[in-house]
Amino acid sequence: MAVPEGADIYDELNGEEVENPTEEINRVANAVGLKWDVNDPLSHIPGYDMYCHWNTDAIFDRGNTSRFVHDTLCLRIVESECDQAMPCTGHVTSPFGPRRGRMHYGVDLKLQTGDPVVCAFPGMVRISKYNKSFGNVVVVRHHNGLETLYAHLSKRKVEPGQMVYAGDTPWAWGNTGRSRGSHLHFEVRFLDQPIDPTLLFDVETGRLKSDNFEIHKGTFESIAAAKAAAGSRKYHVVRSGDTLSAIARRHGTTVGATAA
């Protein structure tokens, strides 16, 4: 990592023993305007040993469905109280799971004017871009391999390779992309696979449910089942003159099942 002339980060680390050298080096590096670039060691990238890639263009690999298939993994979510923050205080307006025939891979959190949106955990920005569905979107990779996604933002104040910390506000809430009303779309993923954020956070209190989180094959099998169920559902746009019996006949079902 190239150090600007006259900015010797090592001088700041001399003297007293540092409890967490990596965190301290990152803090000082940020203070003098450093961030990871392609010339730096890959070991600087959070979770690179698990992902073996650092893609700053693709939000996630939709084709990756079998990378975690074996043992239970216990992830250490935080080491201290200051390592976590609920992204915003709004209530859930749309939960994780099937929604209108498709999977909703995160939670939508209601925002009011002036509400801050903060980073959930320390990590490195992997994605900061505009996307036609997510609008302004930021993805942060964390040191334990988790990734968090923040979508429909009005502003992005970070770039890929930049370090951020829990509670930082390097973006602003908004209503960009395919969004109805001001809200934050928040996702948690591990090796590109979605995890219900409410398994980690108690949305009502804004606190983590535990400092540790167990991931195993079953974590993602339940998601696959929900996705299959969502895809199997059929929807009919009701037009003037339609009756329940006519709709049922058209779709080969009964009036009772149609009205359920």
KOLGU-27886 format. One line per 2 residues: number of its first residue (from 1); their letters; for each residue x, y, z of N, C-alpha, C. Coordinates in Angstrom, 3 decimals, always signed. Example, Ala and Ser with C-alpha at 12.3 -4.5 7.8 and 13.67 -1.06 7.14 Angstrom:
BEGIN
1> as> +13.190:-5.690:+7.800:+12.300:-4.500:+7.800:+13.200:-3.300:+7.800 | +12.850:-2.250:+7.080:+13.670:-1.060:+7.140:+12.900:+0.030:+7.870
END
This chain:
BEGIN
1> ma> +0.852:-1.184:+0.000:+0.000:+0.000:+0.000:+0.888:+1.234:+0.000 | +0.748:+2.102:-0.998:+1.606:+3.273:-1.112:+1.248:+4.299:-0.054
3> vp> +2.261:+4.787:+0.655:+2.051:+5.771:+1.707:+2.387:+7.150:+1.174 | +1.486:+8.147:+1.294:+1.774:+9.493:+0.816:+3.036:+10.038:+1.460
5> eg> +3.761:+10.856:+0.702:+4.996:+11.438:+1.201:+4.737:+12.203:+2.496 | +5.567:+11.928:+3.481:+5.440:+12.638:+4.753:+4.431:+12.023:+5.695
7> ad> +3.726:+10.977:+5.251:+2.720:+10.354:+6.125:+3.200:+8.968:+6.510 | +3.909:+8.874:+7.612:+4.456:+7.598:+8.055:+3.507:+6.978:+9.070
9> iy> +2.670:+6.032:+8.612:+1.676:+5.463:+9.513:+2.333:+4.619:+10.589 | +3.538:+4.144:+10.333:+4.193:+3.292:+11.320:+4.587:+4.076:+12.564
11> de> +4.899:+5.360:+12.396:+5.250:+6.177:+13.549:+4.119:+6.204:+14.554 | +2.878:+6.187:+14.055:+1.732:+6.273:+14.945:+1.508:+4.971:+15.708
13> ln> +2.116:+3.884:+15.232:+1.914:+2.598:+15.882:+3.061:+2.225:+16.808 | +4.102:+3.032:+16.832:+5.235:+2.753:+17.707:+4.895:+3.114:+19.146
15> ge> +5.560:+2.457:+20.070:+5.328:+2.787:+21.477:+4.511:+1.705:+22.138 | +3.301:+2.050:+22.574:+2.483:+1.098:+23.311:+2.021:-0.049:+22.412
17> ev> +1.875:-1.212:+23.039:+1.408:-2.380:+22.299:-0.053:-2.200:+21.913 | -0.381:-2.491:+20.658:-1.738:-2.324:+20.146:-2.486:-3.645:+20.267
19> en> -3.689:-3.606:+20.834:-4.469:-4.829:+21.055:-4.904:-5.455:+19.743 | -5.328:-4.634:+18.769:-5.769:-5.129:+17.467:-4.992:-4.395:+16.380
21> pt> -3.795:-4.887:+16.000:-2.946:-4.173:+15.047:-3.609:-3.924:+13.703 | -4.345:-4.922:+13.177:-4.974:-4.756:+11.870:-5.976:-3.616:+11.884
23> ee> -6.823:-3.578:+12.913:-7.806:-2.505:+13.020:-7.124:-1.153:+13.160 | -6.035:-1.113:+13.924:-5.346:+0.156:+14.136:-4.675:+0.647:+12.858
25> in> -4.067:-0.268:+12.121:-3.451:+0.118:+10.848:-4.506:+0.640:+9.886 | -5.666:-0.040:+9.824:-6.742:+0.429:+8.951:-7.227:+1.808:+9.367
27> rv> -7.319:+2.032:+10.682:-7.778:+3.333:+11.166:-6.823:+4.440:+10.740 | -5.533:+4.193:+10.928:-4.545:+5.208:+10.565:-4.489:+5.391:+9.055
29> an> -4.599:+4.274:+8.317:-4.583:+4.365:+6.860:-5.728:+5.221:+6.354 | -6.912:+5.048:+6.946:-8.048:+5.883:+6.558:-7.789:+7.339:+6.889
31> av> -7.150:+7.571:+8.022:-6.905:+8.940:+8.467:-6.019:+9.704:+7.494 | -5.124:+8.999:+6.793:-4.247:+9.684:+5.834:-4.716:+9.465:+4.397
33> gl> -5.944:+8.971:+4.245:-6.556:+8.887:+2.923:-6.149:+7.685:+2.099 | -5.795:+6.573:+2.750:-5.407:+5.378:+2.013:-6.590:+4.443:+1.854
35> kw> -6.600:+3.690:+0.755:-7.564:+2.616:+0.586:-6.929:+1.544:-0.287 | -7.530:+0.359:-0.273:-6.955:-0.744:-1.034:-7.064:-0.474:-2.523
37> dv> -6.012:-0.828:-3.290:-6.111:-0.803:-4.746:-5.483:-2.075:-5.295 | -5.494:-2.217:-6.627:-5.094:-3.482:-7.246:-3.630:-3.823:-7.018
39> nd> -2.824:-2.868:-6.586:-1.410:-3.132:-6.352:-1.125:-3.624:-4.936 | -2.127:-3.628:-4.073:-1.942:-4.029:-2.686:-2.131:-5.537:-2.523
41> pl> -1.590:-6.132:-1.449:-1.757:-7.572:-1.220:-3.226:-7.948:-1.052 | -3.594:-9.126:-1.564:-4.975:-9.580:-1.457:-5.368:-9.852:-0.017
43> sh> -4.388:-10.044:+0.856:-4.696:-10.291:+2.263:-5.352:-9.086:+2.922 | -5.270:-7.912:+2.279:-5.917:-6.723:+2.820:-7.430:-6.782:+2.628
45> ip> -7.901:-7.646:+1.726:-9.328:-7.715:+1.409:-10.025:-8.625:+2.413 | -11.053:-8.142:+3.092:-11.781:-8.987:+4.055:-12.360:-10.230:+3.378
47> gy> -12.136:-11.393:+3.982:-12.743:-12.621:+3.493:-12.247:-13.123:+2.156 | -11.113:-12.607:+1.678:-10.656:-13.036:+0.350:-10.341:-14.528:+0.319
49> dm> -9.868:-15.073:+1.441:-9.545:-16.497:+1.483:-10.782:-17.367:+1.319 | -11.973:-16.820:+1.613:-13.218:-17.567:+1.448:-13.813:-17.378:+0.056
51> yc> -13.760:-16.151:-0.463:-14.398:-15.831:-1.740:-13.484:-16.065:-2.936 | -12.187:-15.806:-2.746:-11.205:-15.905:-3.836:-11.544:-14.981:-5.006
53> hw> -12.243:-13.908:-4.728:-12.470:-12.880:-5.746:-12.811:-11.567:-5.063 | -12.637:-10.498:-5.807:-13.004:-9.159:-5.327:-13.610:-8.421:-6.506
55> nt> -14.912:-8.613:-6.707:-15.611:-8.072:-7.865:-16.280:-6.760:-7.484 | -15.845:-5.673:-8.105:-16.403:-4.361:-7.780:-17.464:-3.926:-8.785
57> da> -17.906:-4.862:-9.633:-18.929:-4.537:-10.624:-20.205:-5.343:-10.398 | -20.082:-6.677:-10.280:-21.257:-7.532:-10.055:-21.648:-7.486:-8.583
59> if> -22.914:-7.183:-8.311:-23.367:-7.054:-6.926:-23.242:-8.385:-6.199 | -23.648:-9.474:-6.852:-23.406:-10.809:-6.311:-23.499:-11.821:-7.435
61> dr> -22.998:-13.013:-7.178:-22.979:-14.082:-8.164:-24.246:-14.908:-8.013 | -25.229:-14.659:-8.878:-26.508:-15.371:-8.779:-26.359:-16.861:-9.080
63> gn> -25.326:-17.224:-9.822:-25.149:-18.623:-10.186:-24.465:-19.450:-9.126 | -24.014:-18.811:-8.075:-23.287:-19.533:-7.031:-24.276:-20.111:-6.026
65> ts> -24.555:-21.406:-6.135:-25.570:-22.018:-5.265:-25.030:-23.168:-4.423 | -23.759:-23.505:-4.556:-23.286:-24.712:-3.867:-21.931:-24.537:-3.193
67> rf> -21.614:-23.330:-2.799:-20.285:-23.111:-2.233:-20.219:-23.458:-0.748 | -21.362:-23.491:-0.092:-21.356:-23.867:+1.325:-22.284:-25.055:+1.493
69> vh> -21.726:-26.252:+1.542:-22.571:-27.449:+1.544:-22.217:-28.433:+2.650 | -21.256:-28.135:+3.498:-20.796:-29.146:+4.439:-20.958:-28.724:+5.897
71> dt> -19.871:-28.570:+6.610:-19.899:-28.418:+8.053:-20.581:-27.140:+8.518 | -21.000:-27.186:+9.765:-21.520:-25.984:+10.409:-20.367:-25.027:+10.683
73> lc> -20.590:-23.766:+10.377:-19.583:-22.737:+10.603:-20.129:-21.734:+11.601 | -19.398:-21.500:+12.663:-19.807:-20.507:+13.652:-19.070:-19.210:+13.369
75> lr> -19.799:-18.215:+12.895:-19.206:-16.916:+12.594:-19.204:-16.038:+13.835 | -18.089:-15.424:+14.095:-18.010:-14.412:+15.142:-18.470:-13.103:+14.511
77> iv> -19.605:-12.594:+14.962:-20.177:-11.403:+14.343:-19.477:-10.141:+14.828 | -19.299:-10.014:+16.121:-18.651:-8.819:+16.669:-17.686:-9.219:+17.778
79> es> -16.693:-8.378:+17.991:-15.755:-8.560:+19.095:-16.065:-7.617:+20.251 | -16.704:-6.496:+19.935:-17.029:-5.524:+20.979:-18.313:-4.797:+20.612
81> ec> -18.861:-4.059:+21.554:-20.132:-3.353:+21.376:-20.086:-2.377:+20.209 | -18.931:-1.762:+19.991:-18.832:-0.742:+18.946:-18.709:-1.338:+17.545
83> dq> -18.685:-2.675:+17.438:-18.538:-3.325:+16.138:-19.865:-3.587:+15.440 | -20.988:-3.132:+15.993:-22.279:-3.393:+15.355:-23.193:-2.192:+15.496
85> am> -24.079:-2.040:+14.502:-25.084:-0.975:+14.536:-26.227:-1.375:+13.620 | -27.465:-1.229:+14.079:-28.618:-1.462:+13.219:-28.632:-0.360:+12.164
87> pc> -28.737:-0.709:+10.867:-28.634:+0.302:+9.813:-29.595:+1.474:+9.942 | -30.806:+1.220:+10.439:-31.738:+2.322:+10.687:-32.778:+1.855:+11.701
89> tg> -33.568:+2.779:+12.206:-34.510:+2.462:+13.280:-35.924:+2.195:+12.780 | -36.140:+2.210:+11.477:-37.478:+2.014:+10.944:-37.998:+0.599:+11.118
91> hv> -39.331:+0.454:+11.106:-39.937:-0.866:+11.226:-39.922:-1.573:+9.873 | -40.105:-2.893:+9.896:-40.089:-3.692:+8.674:-41.391:-3.493:+7.908
93> ts> -41.280:-3.048:+6.661:-42.464:-2.889:+5.818:-42.620:-4.054:+4.842 | -41.537:-4.762:+4.578:-41.594:-5.947:+3.723:-40.520:-6.917:+4.207
95> pf> -40.922:-8.101:+4.702:-39.954:-9.026:+5.293:-39.195:-9.835:+4.248 | -38.237:-10.577:+4.715:-37.486:-11.534:+3.905:-38.405:-12.698:+3.544
97> gp> -38.373:-13.137:+2.279:-39.167:-14.292:+1.886:-39.938:-14.060:+0.602 | -40.852:-14.988:+0.251:-41.625:-14.863:-0.982:-42.468:-13.598:-0.985
99> rr> -42.494:-12.928:-2.151:-43.293:-11.710:-2.269:-43.759:-11.568:-3.712 | -45.070:-11.628:-3.901:-45.670:-11.474:-5.225:-45.017:-12.381:-6.273
101> gr> -44.814:-13.653:-5.896:-44.290:-14.616:-6.846:-42.787:-14.604:-7.009 | -42.098:-13.757:-6.255:-40.638:-13.705:-6.335:-40.065:-13.702:-4.923
103> mh> -38.763:-14.031:-4.820:-38.115:-13.982:-3.519:-37.638:-12.563:-3.221 | -37.910:-12.140:-2.012:-37.394:-10.864:-1.507:-36.239:-11.219:-0.585
105> yg> -35.013:-10.914:-1.013:-33.822:-11.433:-0.346:-33.323:-10.577:+0.811 | -34.071:-9.573:+1.179:-33.687:-8.752:+2.318:-34.917:-8.302:+3.073
107> vd> -34.768:-7.243:+3.845:-35.910:-6.625:+4.514:-35.960:-5.163:+4.104 | -37.175:-4.641:+3.976:-37.367:-3.217:+3.726:-37.691:-2.538:+5.047
109> lk> -36.961:-1.491:+5.353:-37.123:-0.765:+6.611:-37.605:+0.647:+6.316 | -38.709:+1.028:+6.936:-39.305:+2.335:+6.714:-38.392:+3.440:+7.219
111> lq> -38.296:+4.490:+6.422:-37.482:+5.640:+6.807:-38.323:+6.902:+6.797 | -38.036:+7.780:+7.728:-38.662:+9.090:+7.774:-37.619:+10.138:+7.394
113> tg> -38.090:+11.290:+6.994:-37.183:+12.367:+6.613:-36.180:+12.651:+7.723 | -34.910:+12.629:+7.359:-33.865:+12.932:+8.328:-33.298:+11.731:+9.043
115> dp> -33.914:+10.545:+8.870:-33.393:+9.343:+9.521:-32.030:+8.970:+8.930 | -31.032:+8.701:+9.775:-29.729:+8.281:+9.250:-29.731:+6.807:+8.879
117> vv> -28.904:+6.436:+7.930:-28.661:+5.043:+7.580:-27.182:+4.788:+7.819 | -26.872:+3.788:+8.647:-25.480:+3.567:+9.036:-25.005:+2.182:+8.610
119> ca> -23.699:+2.013:+8.582:-23.084:+0.726:+8.264:-23.252:-0.220:+9.448 | -23.601:-1.482:+9.167:-23.898:-2.441:+10.238:-22.647:-2.931:+10.959
121> fp> -21.577:-3.211:+10.202:-20.350:-3.773:+10.780:-19.135:-3.164:+10.090 | -17.953:-3.252:+10.705:-16.739:-2.785:+10.031:-16.456:-3.637:+8.793
123> gm> -15.889:-3.024:+7.771:-15.549:-3.782:+6.574:-15.009:-2.897:+5.476 | -14.975:-3.452:+4.268:-14.471:-2.738:+3.100:-15.557:-2.671:+2.040
125> vr> -15.740:-1.510:+1.451:-16.740:-1.324:+0.401:-16.316:-2.112:-0.841 | -17.198:-2.993:-1.307:-16.934:-3.745:-2.539:-17.690:-3.162:-3.717
127> is> -18.915:-2.718:-3.472:-19.758:-2.142:-4.524:-20.236:-0.769:-4.084 | -20.138:+0.201:-4.979:-20.771:+1.509:-4.786:-21.120:+2.008:-6.173
129> ky> -22.403:+1.867:-6.541:-22.790:+2.158:-7.918:-24.290:+2.414:-7.997 | -24.738:+2.784:-9.187:-26.178:+2.893:-9.444:-26.616:+1.649:-10.193
131> nk> -27.737:+1.074:-9.767:-28.295:-0.121:-10.374:-29.764:+0.149:-10.667 | -30.265:-0.317:-11.812:-31.631:+0.040:-12.205:-32.683:-0.497:-11.238
133> sf> -32.390:-1.604:-10.557:-33.338:-2.148:-9.585:-33.113:-1.592:-8.193 | -31.866:-1.608:-7.745:-31.528:-1.173:-6.393:-31.338:+0.341:-6.274
135> gn> -31.271:+1.041:-7.399:-30.934:+2.463:-7.325:-29.497:+2.615:-6.861 | -29.239:+3.622:-6.056:-27.912:+3.751:-5.459:-27.728:+2.638:-4.439
137> vv> -26.708:+1.824:-4.652:-26.509:+0.645:-3.804:-25.055:+0.552:-3.364 | -24.865:+0.123:-2.123:-23.530:-0.093:-1.565:-23.493:-1.495:-0.963
139> vv> -22.430:-2.230:-1.253:-22.198:-3.543:-0.642:-20.886:-3.476:+0.129 | -20.921:-3.910:+1.376:-19.729:-3.913:+2.228:-19.380:-5.352:+2.585
141> rh> -18.119:-5.737:+2.354:-17.657:-7.051:+2.791:-17.006:-6.899:+4.164 | -17.390:-7.808:+5.076:-16.897:-7.736:+6.448:-15.836:-8.808:+6.693
143> hn> -15.109:-8.677:+7.775:-13.933:-9.507:+8.016:-14.275:-10.975:+8.263 | -15.515:-11.272:+8.652:-15.915:-12.666:+8.873:-16.500:-13.308:+7.614
145> gl> -16.521:-12.583:+6.505:-17.042:-13.121:+5.257:-18.462:-12.703:+4.943 | -19.189:-12.177:+5.924:-20.527:-11.654:+5.639:-20.424:-10.437:+4.722
147> et> -21.466:-10.231:+3.930:-21.597:-8.996:+3.160:-22.955:-8.386:+3.478 | -23.003:-7.075:+3.597:-24.270:-6.376:+3.791:-24.501:-5.437:+2.617
149> ly> -25.774:-5.327:+2.229:-26.165:-4.515:+1.076:-27.161:-3.465:+1.525 | -26.990:-2.248:+1.028:-27.839:-1.105:+1.368:-28.322:-0.499:+0.048
151> ah> -29.640:-0.525:-0.198:-30.157:-0.118:-1.504:-31.211:+0.978:-1.398 | -31.454:+1.631:-2.541:-32.392:+2.743:-2.708:-31.886:+4.008:-2.006
153> ls> -30.571:+4.152:-1.915:-29.979:+5.318:-1.263:-30.090:+6.539:-2.172 | -30.152:+7.718:-1.566:-30.183:+8.939:-2.373:-28.779:+9.385:-2.755
155> kr> -27.794:+9.071:-1.900:-26.409:+9.462:-2.166:-25.462:+8.350:-1.741 | -24.318:+8.291:-2.439:-23.240:+7.383:-2.063:-21.972:+8.209:-1.885
157> kv> -21.359:+8.071:-0.726:-20.170:+8.872:-0.436:-18.930:+8.002:-0.265 | -18.974:+6.783:-0.778:-17.856:+5.851:-0.639:-17.509:+5.250:-1.995
159> ep> -16.305:+4.705:-2.083:-15.828:+4.044:-3.288:-15.335:+2.648:-2.933 | -15.334:+1.713:-3.908:-14.799:+0.378:-3.649:-13.372:+0.441:-3.106
161> gq> -13.095:-0.403:-2.125:-11.778:-0.428:-1.507:-11.669:+0.430:-0.272 | -12.712:+1.206:+0.017:-12.678:+2.105:+1.178:-13.122:+1.371:+2.434
163> mv> -12.418:+1.588:+3.538:-12.794:+0.996:+4.817:-13.901:+1.820:+5.469 | -14.881:+1.118:+6.046:-15.960:+1.770:+6.791:-16.123:+1.036:+8.119
165> ya> -16.787:+1.687:+9.060:-16.928:+1.124:+10.402:-18.388:+1.148:+10.835 | -18.727:+0.303:+11.792:-20.094:+0.241:+12.304:-20.510:+1.617:+12.800
167> gd> -21.669:+2.077:+12.331:-22.161:+3.387:+12.730:-21.790:+4.498:+11.781 | -20.886:+4.233:+10.820:-20.547:+5.244:+9.817:-21.771:+5.540:+8.955
169> tp> -21.855:+6.759:+8.435:-22.967:+7.157:+7.559:-22.427:+7.634:+6.214 | -21.806:+6.737:+5.448:-21.223:+7.146:+4.169:-22.222:+7.129:+3.020
171> wa> -23.507:+7.287:+3.334:-24.562:+7.311:+2.329:-25.765:+8.003:+2.942 | -26.766:+8.265:+2.130:-27.988:+8.906:+2.619:-29.186:+8.121:+2.112
173> wg> -30.230:+8.061:+2.951:-31.427:+7.308:+2.584:-32.102:+7.969:+1.395 | -32.943:+7.216:+0.695:-33.612:+7.809:-0.456:-34.714:+6.940:-1.016
175> nt> -34.944:+7.083:-2.316:-36.024:+6.377:-2.992:-35.632:+6.212:-4.453 | -34.476:+5.591:-4.703:-33.969:+5.432:-6.057:-34.151:+3.993:-6.516
177> gr> -34.116:+3.804:-7.845:-34.328:+2.469:-8.399:-35.795:+2.097:-8.363 | -36.080:+0.796:-8.359:-37.466:+0.312:-8.307:-37.927:+0.321:-6.860
179> sr> -38.401:+1.449:-6.443:-38.747:+1.640:-5.033:-40.018:+2.459:-4.934 | -40.869:+2.065:-3.992:-42.107:+2.814:-3.736:-42.035:+3.404:-2.336
181> gs> -41.785:+4.674:-2.253:-41.691:+5.323:-0.950:-40.306:+5.186:-0.357 | -39.976:+6.095:+0.529:-38.646:+6.107:+1.139:-38.469:+4.921:+2.085
183> hl> -37.490:+4.097:+1.787:-37.174:+2.974:+2.664:-35.765:+2.493:+2.357 | -35.222:+1.715:+3.259:-33.931:+1.066:+3.046:-34.164:-0.407:+2.767
185> hf> -33.612:-0.896:+1.669:-33.588:-2.339:+1.420:-32.254:-2.843:+1.948 | -32.311:-3.749:+2.936:-31.114:-4.213:+3.635:-30.977:-5.720:+3.475
187> ev> -29.820:-6.166:+3.001:-29.560:-7.595:+2.833:-28.312:-8.008:+3.597 | -28.288:-9.284:+3.996:-27.101:-9.918:+4.564:-26.835:-11.173:+3.741
189> rf> -25.593:-11.351:+3.311:-25.234:-12.530:+2.519:-23.927:-13.134:+3.017 | -23.784:-14.434:+2.730:-22.529:-15.128:+3.008:-22.208:-15.996:+1.803
191> ld> -21.042:-15.786:+1.196:-20.674:-16.482:-0.037:-21.780:-16.353:-1.076 | -22.306:-15.149:-1.209:-23.341:-14.773:-2.181:-24.731:-15.302:-1.850
193> qp> -24.874:-16.095:-0.793:-26.175:-16.663:-0.439:-26.880:-15.777:+0.585 | -28.173:-15.473:+0.371:-28.895:-14.548:+1.262:-29.250:-15.168:+2.606
195> id> -29.209:-14.356:+3.633:-29.596:-14.733:+4.994:-30.603:-13.703:+5.489 | -31.664:-14.154:+6.107:-32.666:-13.239:+6.664:-31.995:-12.336:+7.707
197> pt> -31.964:-11.020:+7.480:-31.311:-10.123:+8.442:-31.894:-10.197:+9.845 | -33.169:-10.591:+9.953:-33.784:-10.654:+11.282:-33.296:-11.861:+12.085
199> ll> -32.531:-12.760:+11.454:-31.885:-13.832:+12.211:-30.700:-13.292:+13.000 | -30.150:-12.174:+12.534:-29.020:-11.559:+13.217:-29.460:-10.414:+14.118
201> fd> -30.369:-9.568:+13.589:-30.780:-8.365:+14.308:-32.200:-8.489:+14.852 | -32.405:-7.974:+16.042:-33.743:-7.730:+16.561:-34.113:-6.328:+16.097
203> ve> -34.987:-6.250:+15.097:-35.289:-4.962:+14.476:-35.928:-3.996:+15.465 | -36.758:-4.511:+16.362:-37.449:-3.636:+17.314:-36.476:-2.937:+18.255
205> tg> -35.471:-3.671:+18.725:-34.512:-3.081:+19.666:-33.279:-2.529:+18.964 | -33.049:-2.974:+17.711:-31.866:-2.532:+16.993:-30.591:-3.186:+17.472
207> rl> -30.706:-4.315:+18.172:-29.532:-4.983:+18.727:-29.313:-6.344:+18.060 | -28.063:-6.791:+18.086:-27.769:-8.147:+17.632:-28.408:-9.168:+18.565
209> ks> -28.884:-10.270:+17.998:-29.442:-11.328:+18.829:-28.345:-12.127:+19.518 | -27.172:-12.188:+18.900:-26.050:-12.914:+19.488:-24.756:-12.401:+18.872
211> dn> -23.662:-12.567:+19.596:-22.356:-12.190:+19.058:-21.839:-13.208:+18.052 | -22.487:-14.380:+18.002:-22.090:-15.453:+17.082:-23.287:-15.883:+16.248
213> fe> -23.015:-16.438:+15.065:-24.092:-16.905:+14.193:-23.637:-18.176:+13.497 | -24.446:-19.237:+13.615:-24.108:-20.516:+12.998:-24.701:-20.612:+11.595
215> ih> -23.845:-20.980:+10.651:-24.272:-21.173:+9.266:-24.020:-22.628:+8.891 | -25.006:-23.251:+8.260:-24.857:-24.630:+7.802:-25.687:-24.795:+6.536
217> kg> -25.632:-25.954:+5.940:-26.331:-26.190:+4.678:-27.819:-25.902:+4.799 | -28.406:-26.254:+5.944:-29.831:-26.028:+6.152:-30.218:-24.565:+6.127
219> tf> -29.270:-23.692:+6.452:-29.538:-22.252:+6.415:-30.008:-21.840:+5.038 | -29.416:-22.430:+4.000:-29.732:-22.044:+2.635:-30.765:-22.959:+1.986
221> es> -30.928:-24.180:+2.518:-31.950:-25.076:+1.972:-33.345:-24.516:+2.201 | -33.574:-23.897:+3.361:-34.886:-23.313:+3.640:-35.172:-22.159:+2.692
223> ia> -34.139:-21.430:+2.312:-34.298:-20.328:+1.369:-34.640:-20.868:-0.012 | -33.973:-21.957:-0.410:-34.252:-22.563:-1.709:-35.694:-23.051:-1.782
225> aa> -36.196:-23.622:-0.677:-37.577:-24.097:-0.638:-38.554:-22.934:-0.758 | -38.254:-21.841:-0.064:-39.120:-20.662:-0.130:-39.118:-20.067:-1.533
227> ka> -37.950:-20.076:-2.172:-37.849:-19.552:-3.535:-38.665:-20.397:-4.500 | -38.601:-21.725:-4.339:-39.371:-22.621:-5.196:-40.864:-22.411:-4.998
229> aa> -41.268:-22.216:-3.743:-42.684:-21.980:-3.451:-43.152:-20.676:-4.071 | -42.302:-19.664:-4.010:-42.663:-18.367:-4.587:-42.826:-18.479:-6.094
231> gs> -41.940:-19.245:-6.732:-41.997:-19.383:-8.177:-43.173:-20.205:-8.654 | -43.723:-21.063:-7.785:-44.837:-21.927:-8.179:-46.187:-21.224:-8.083
233> rk> -46.228:-20.086:-7.442:-47.498:-19.378:-7.284:-47.862:-18.633:-8.564 | -49.157:-18.630:-8.868:-49.638:-17.946:-10.058:-50.480:-16.743:-9.661
235> yh> -50.352:-15.685:-10.452:-51.097:-14.461:-10.183:-51.910:-14.084:-11.418 | -53.076:-13.546:-11.164:-53.963:-13.131:-12.243:-54.358:-11.670:-12.041
237> vv> -54.198:-10.882:-13.083:-54.612:-9.483:-13.019:-56.107:-9.413:-13.299 | -56.873:-9.001:-12.297:-58.333:-8.953:-12.429:-58.732:-7.775:-13.304
239> rs> -59.565:-8.081:-14.316:-60.055:-7.049:-15.221:-61.568:-6.925:-15.084 | -62.074:-5.845:-15.581:-63.513:-5.603:-15.507:-64.278:-6.756:-16.154
241> gd> -65.256:-7.303:-15.437:-66.063:-8.401:-15.951:-65.599:-9.774:-15.507 | -64.375:-9.865:-14.929:-63.884:-11.157:-14.443:-64.713:-11.631:-13.255
243> tl> -64.943:-12.937:-13.192:-65.592:-13.542:-12.029:-64.655:-14.600:-11.457 | -64.858:-14.951:-10.178:-64.011:-15.962:-9.559:-64.104:-17.299:-10.289
245> sa> -65.316:-17.669:-10.719:-65.477:-18.957:-11.405:-64.739:-18.959:-12.744 | -64.789:-17.830:-13.456:-64.097:-17.753:-14.749:-62.582:-17.802:-14.560
247> ia> -62.095:-17.104:-13.540:-60.655:-17.109:-13.259:-60.203:-18.510:-12.867 | -61.013:-19.196:-12.041:-60.668:-20.548:-11.600:-60.594:-21.508:-12.786
249> rr> -61.577:-21.429:-13.696:-61.579:-22.310:-14.870:-60.351:-22.048:-15.743 | -60.004:-20.779:-15.903:-58.874:-20.404:-16.755:-57.564:-20.988:-16.238
251> hg> -57.454:-21.108:-14.919:-56.195:-21.579:-14.329:-56.285:-23.015:-13.810 | -57.390:-23.705:-14.133:-57.518:-25.103:-13.766:-57.576:-25.350:-12.279
253> tt> -58.297:-24.499:-11.560:-58.395:-24.654:-10.110:-59.838:-24.434:-9.680 | -60.063:-24.316:-8.378:-61.415:-24.145:-7.857:-61.609:-22.724:-7.356
255> vg> -62.871:-22.343:-7.185:-63.176:-21.013:-6.658:-62.609:-20.864:-5.254 | -62.719:-21.937:-4.447:-62.213:-21.876:-3.076:-60.717:-21.629:-3.029
257> at> -59.967:-22.325:-3.903:-58.513:-22.151:-3.922:-58.141:-20.781:-4.462 | -58.924:-20.277:-5.404:-58.646:-18.963:-5.980:-58.835:-17.867:-4.956
259> aa> -59.842:-18.005:-4.124:-60.155:-16.958:-3.146:-59.308:-17.066:-1.888 | -58.577:-18.168:-1.729:-57.794:-18.379:-0.493:-56.651:-17.387:-0.386
END
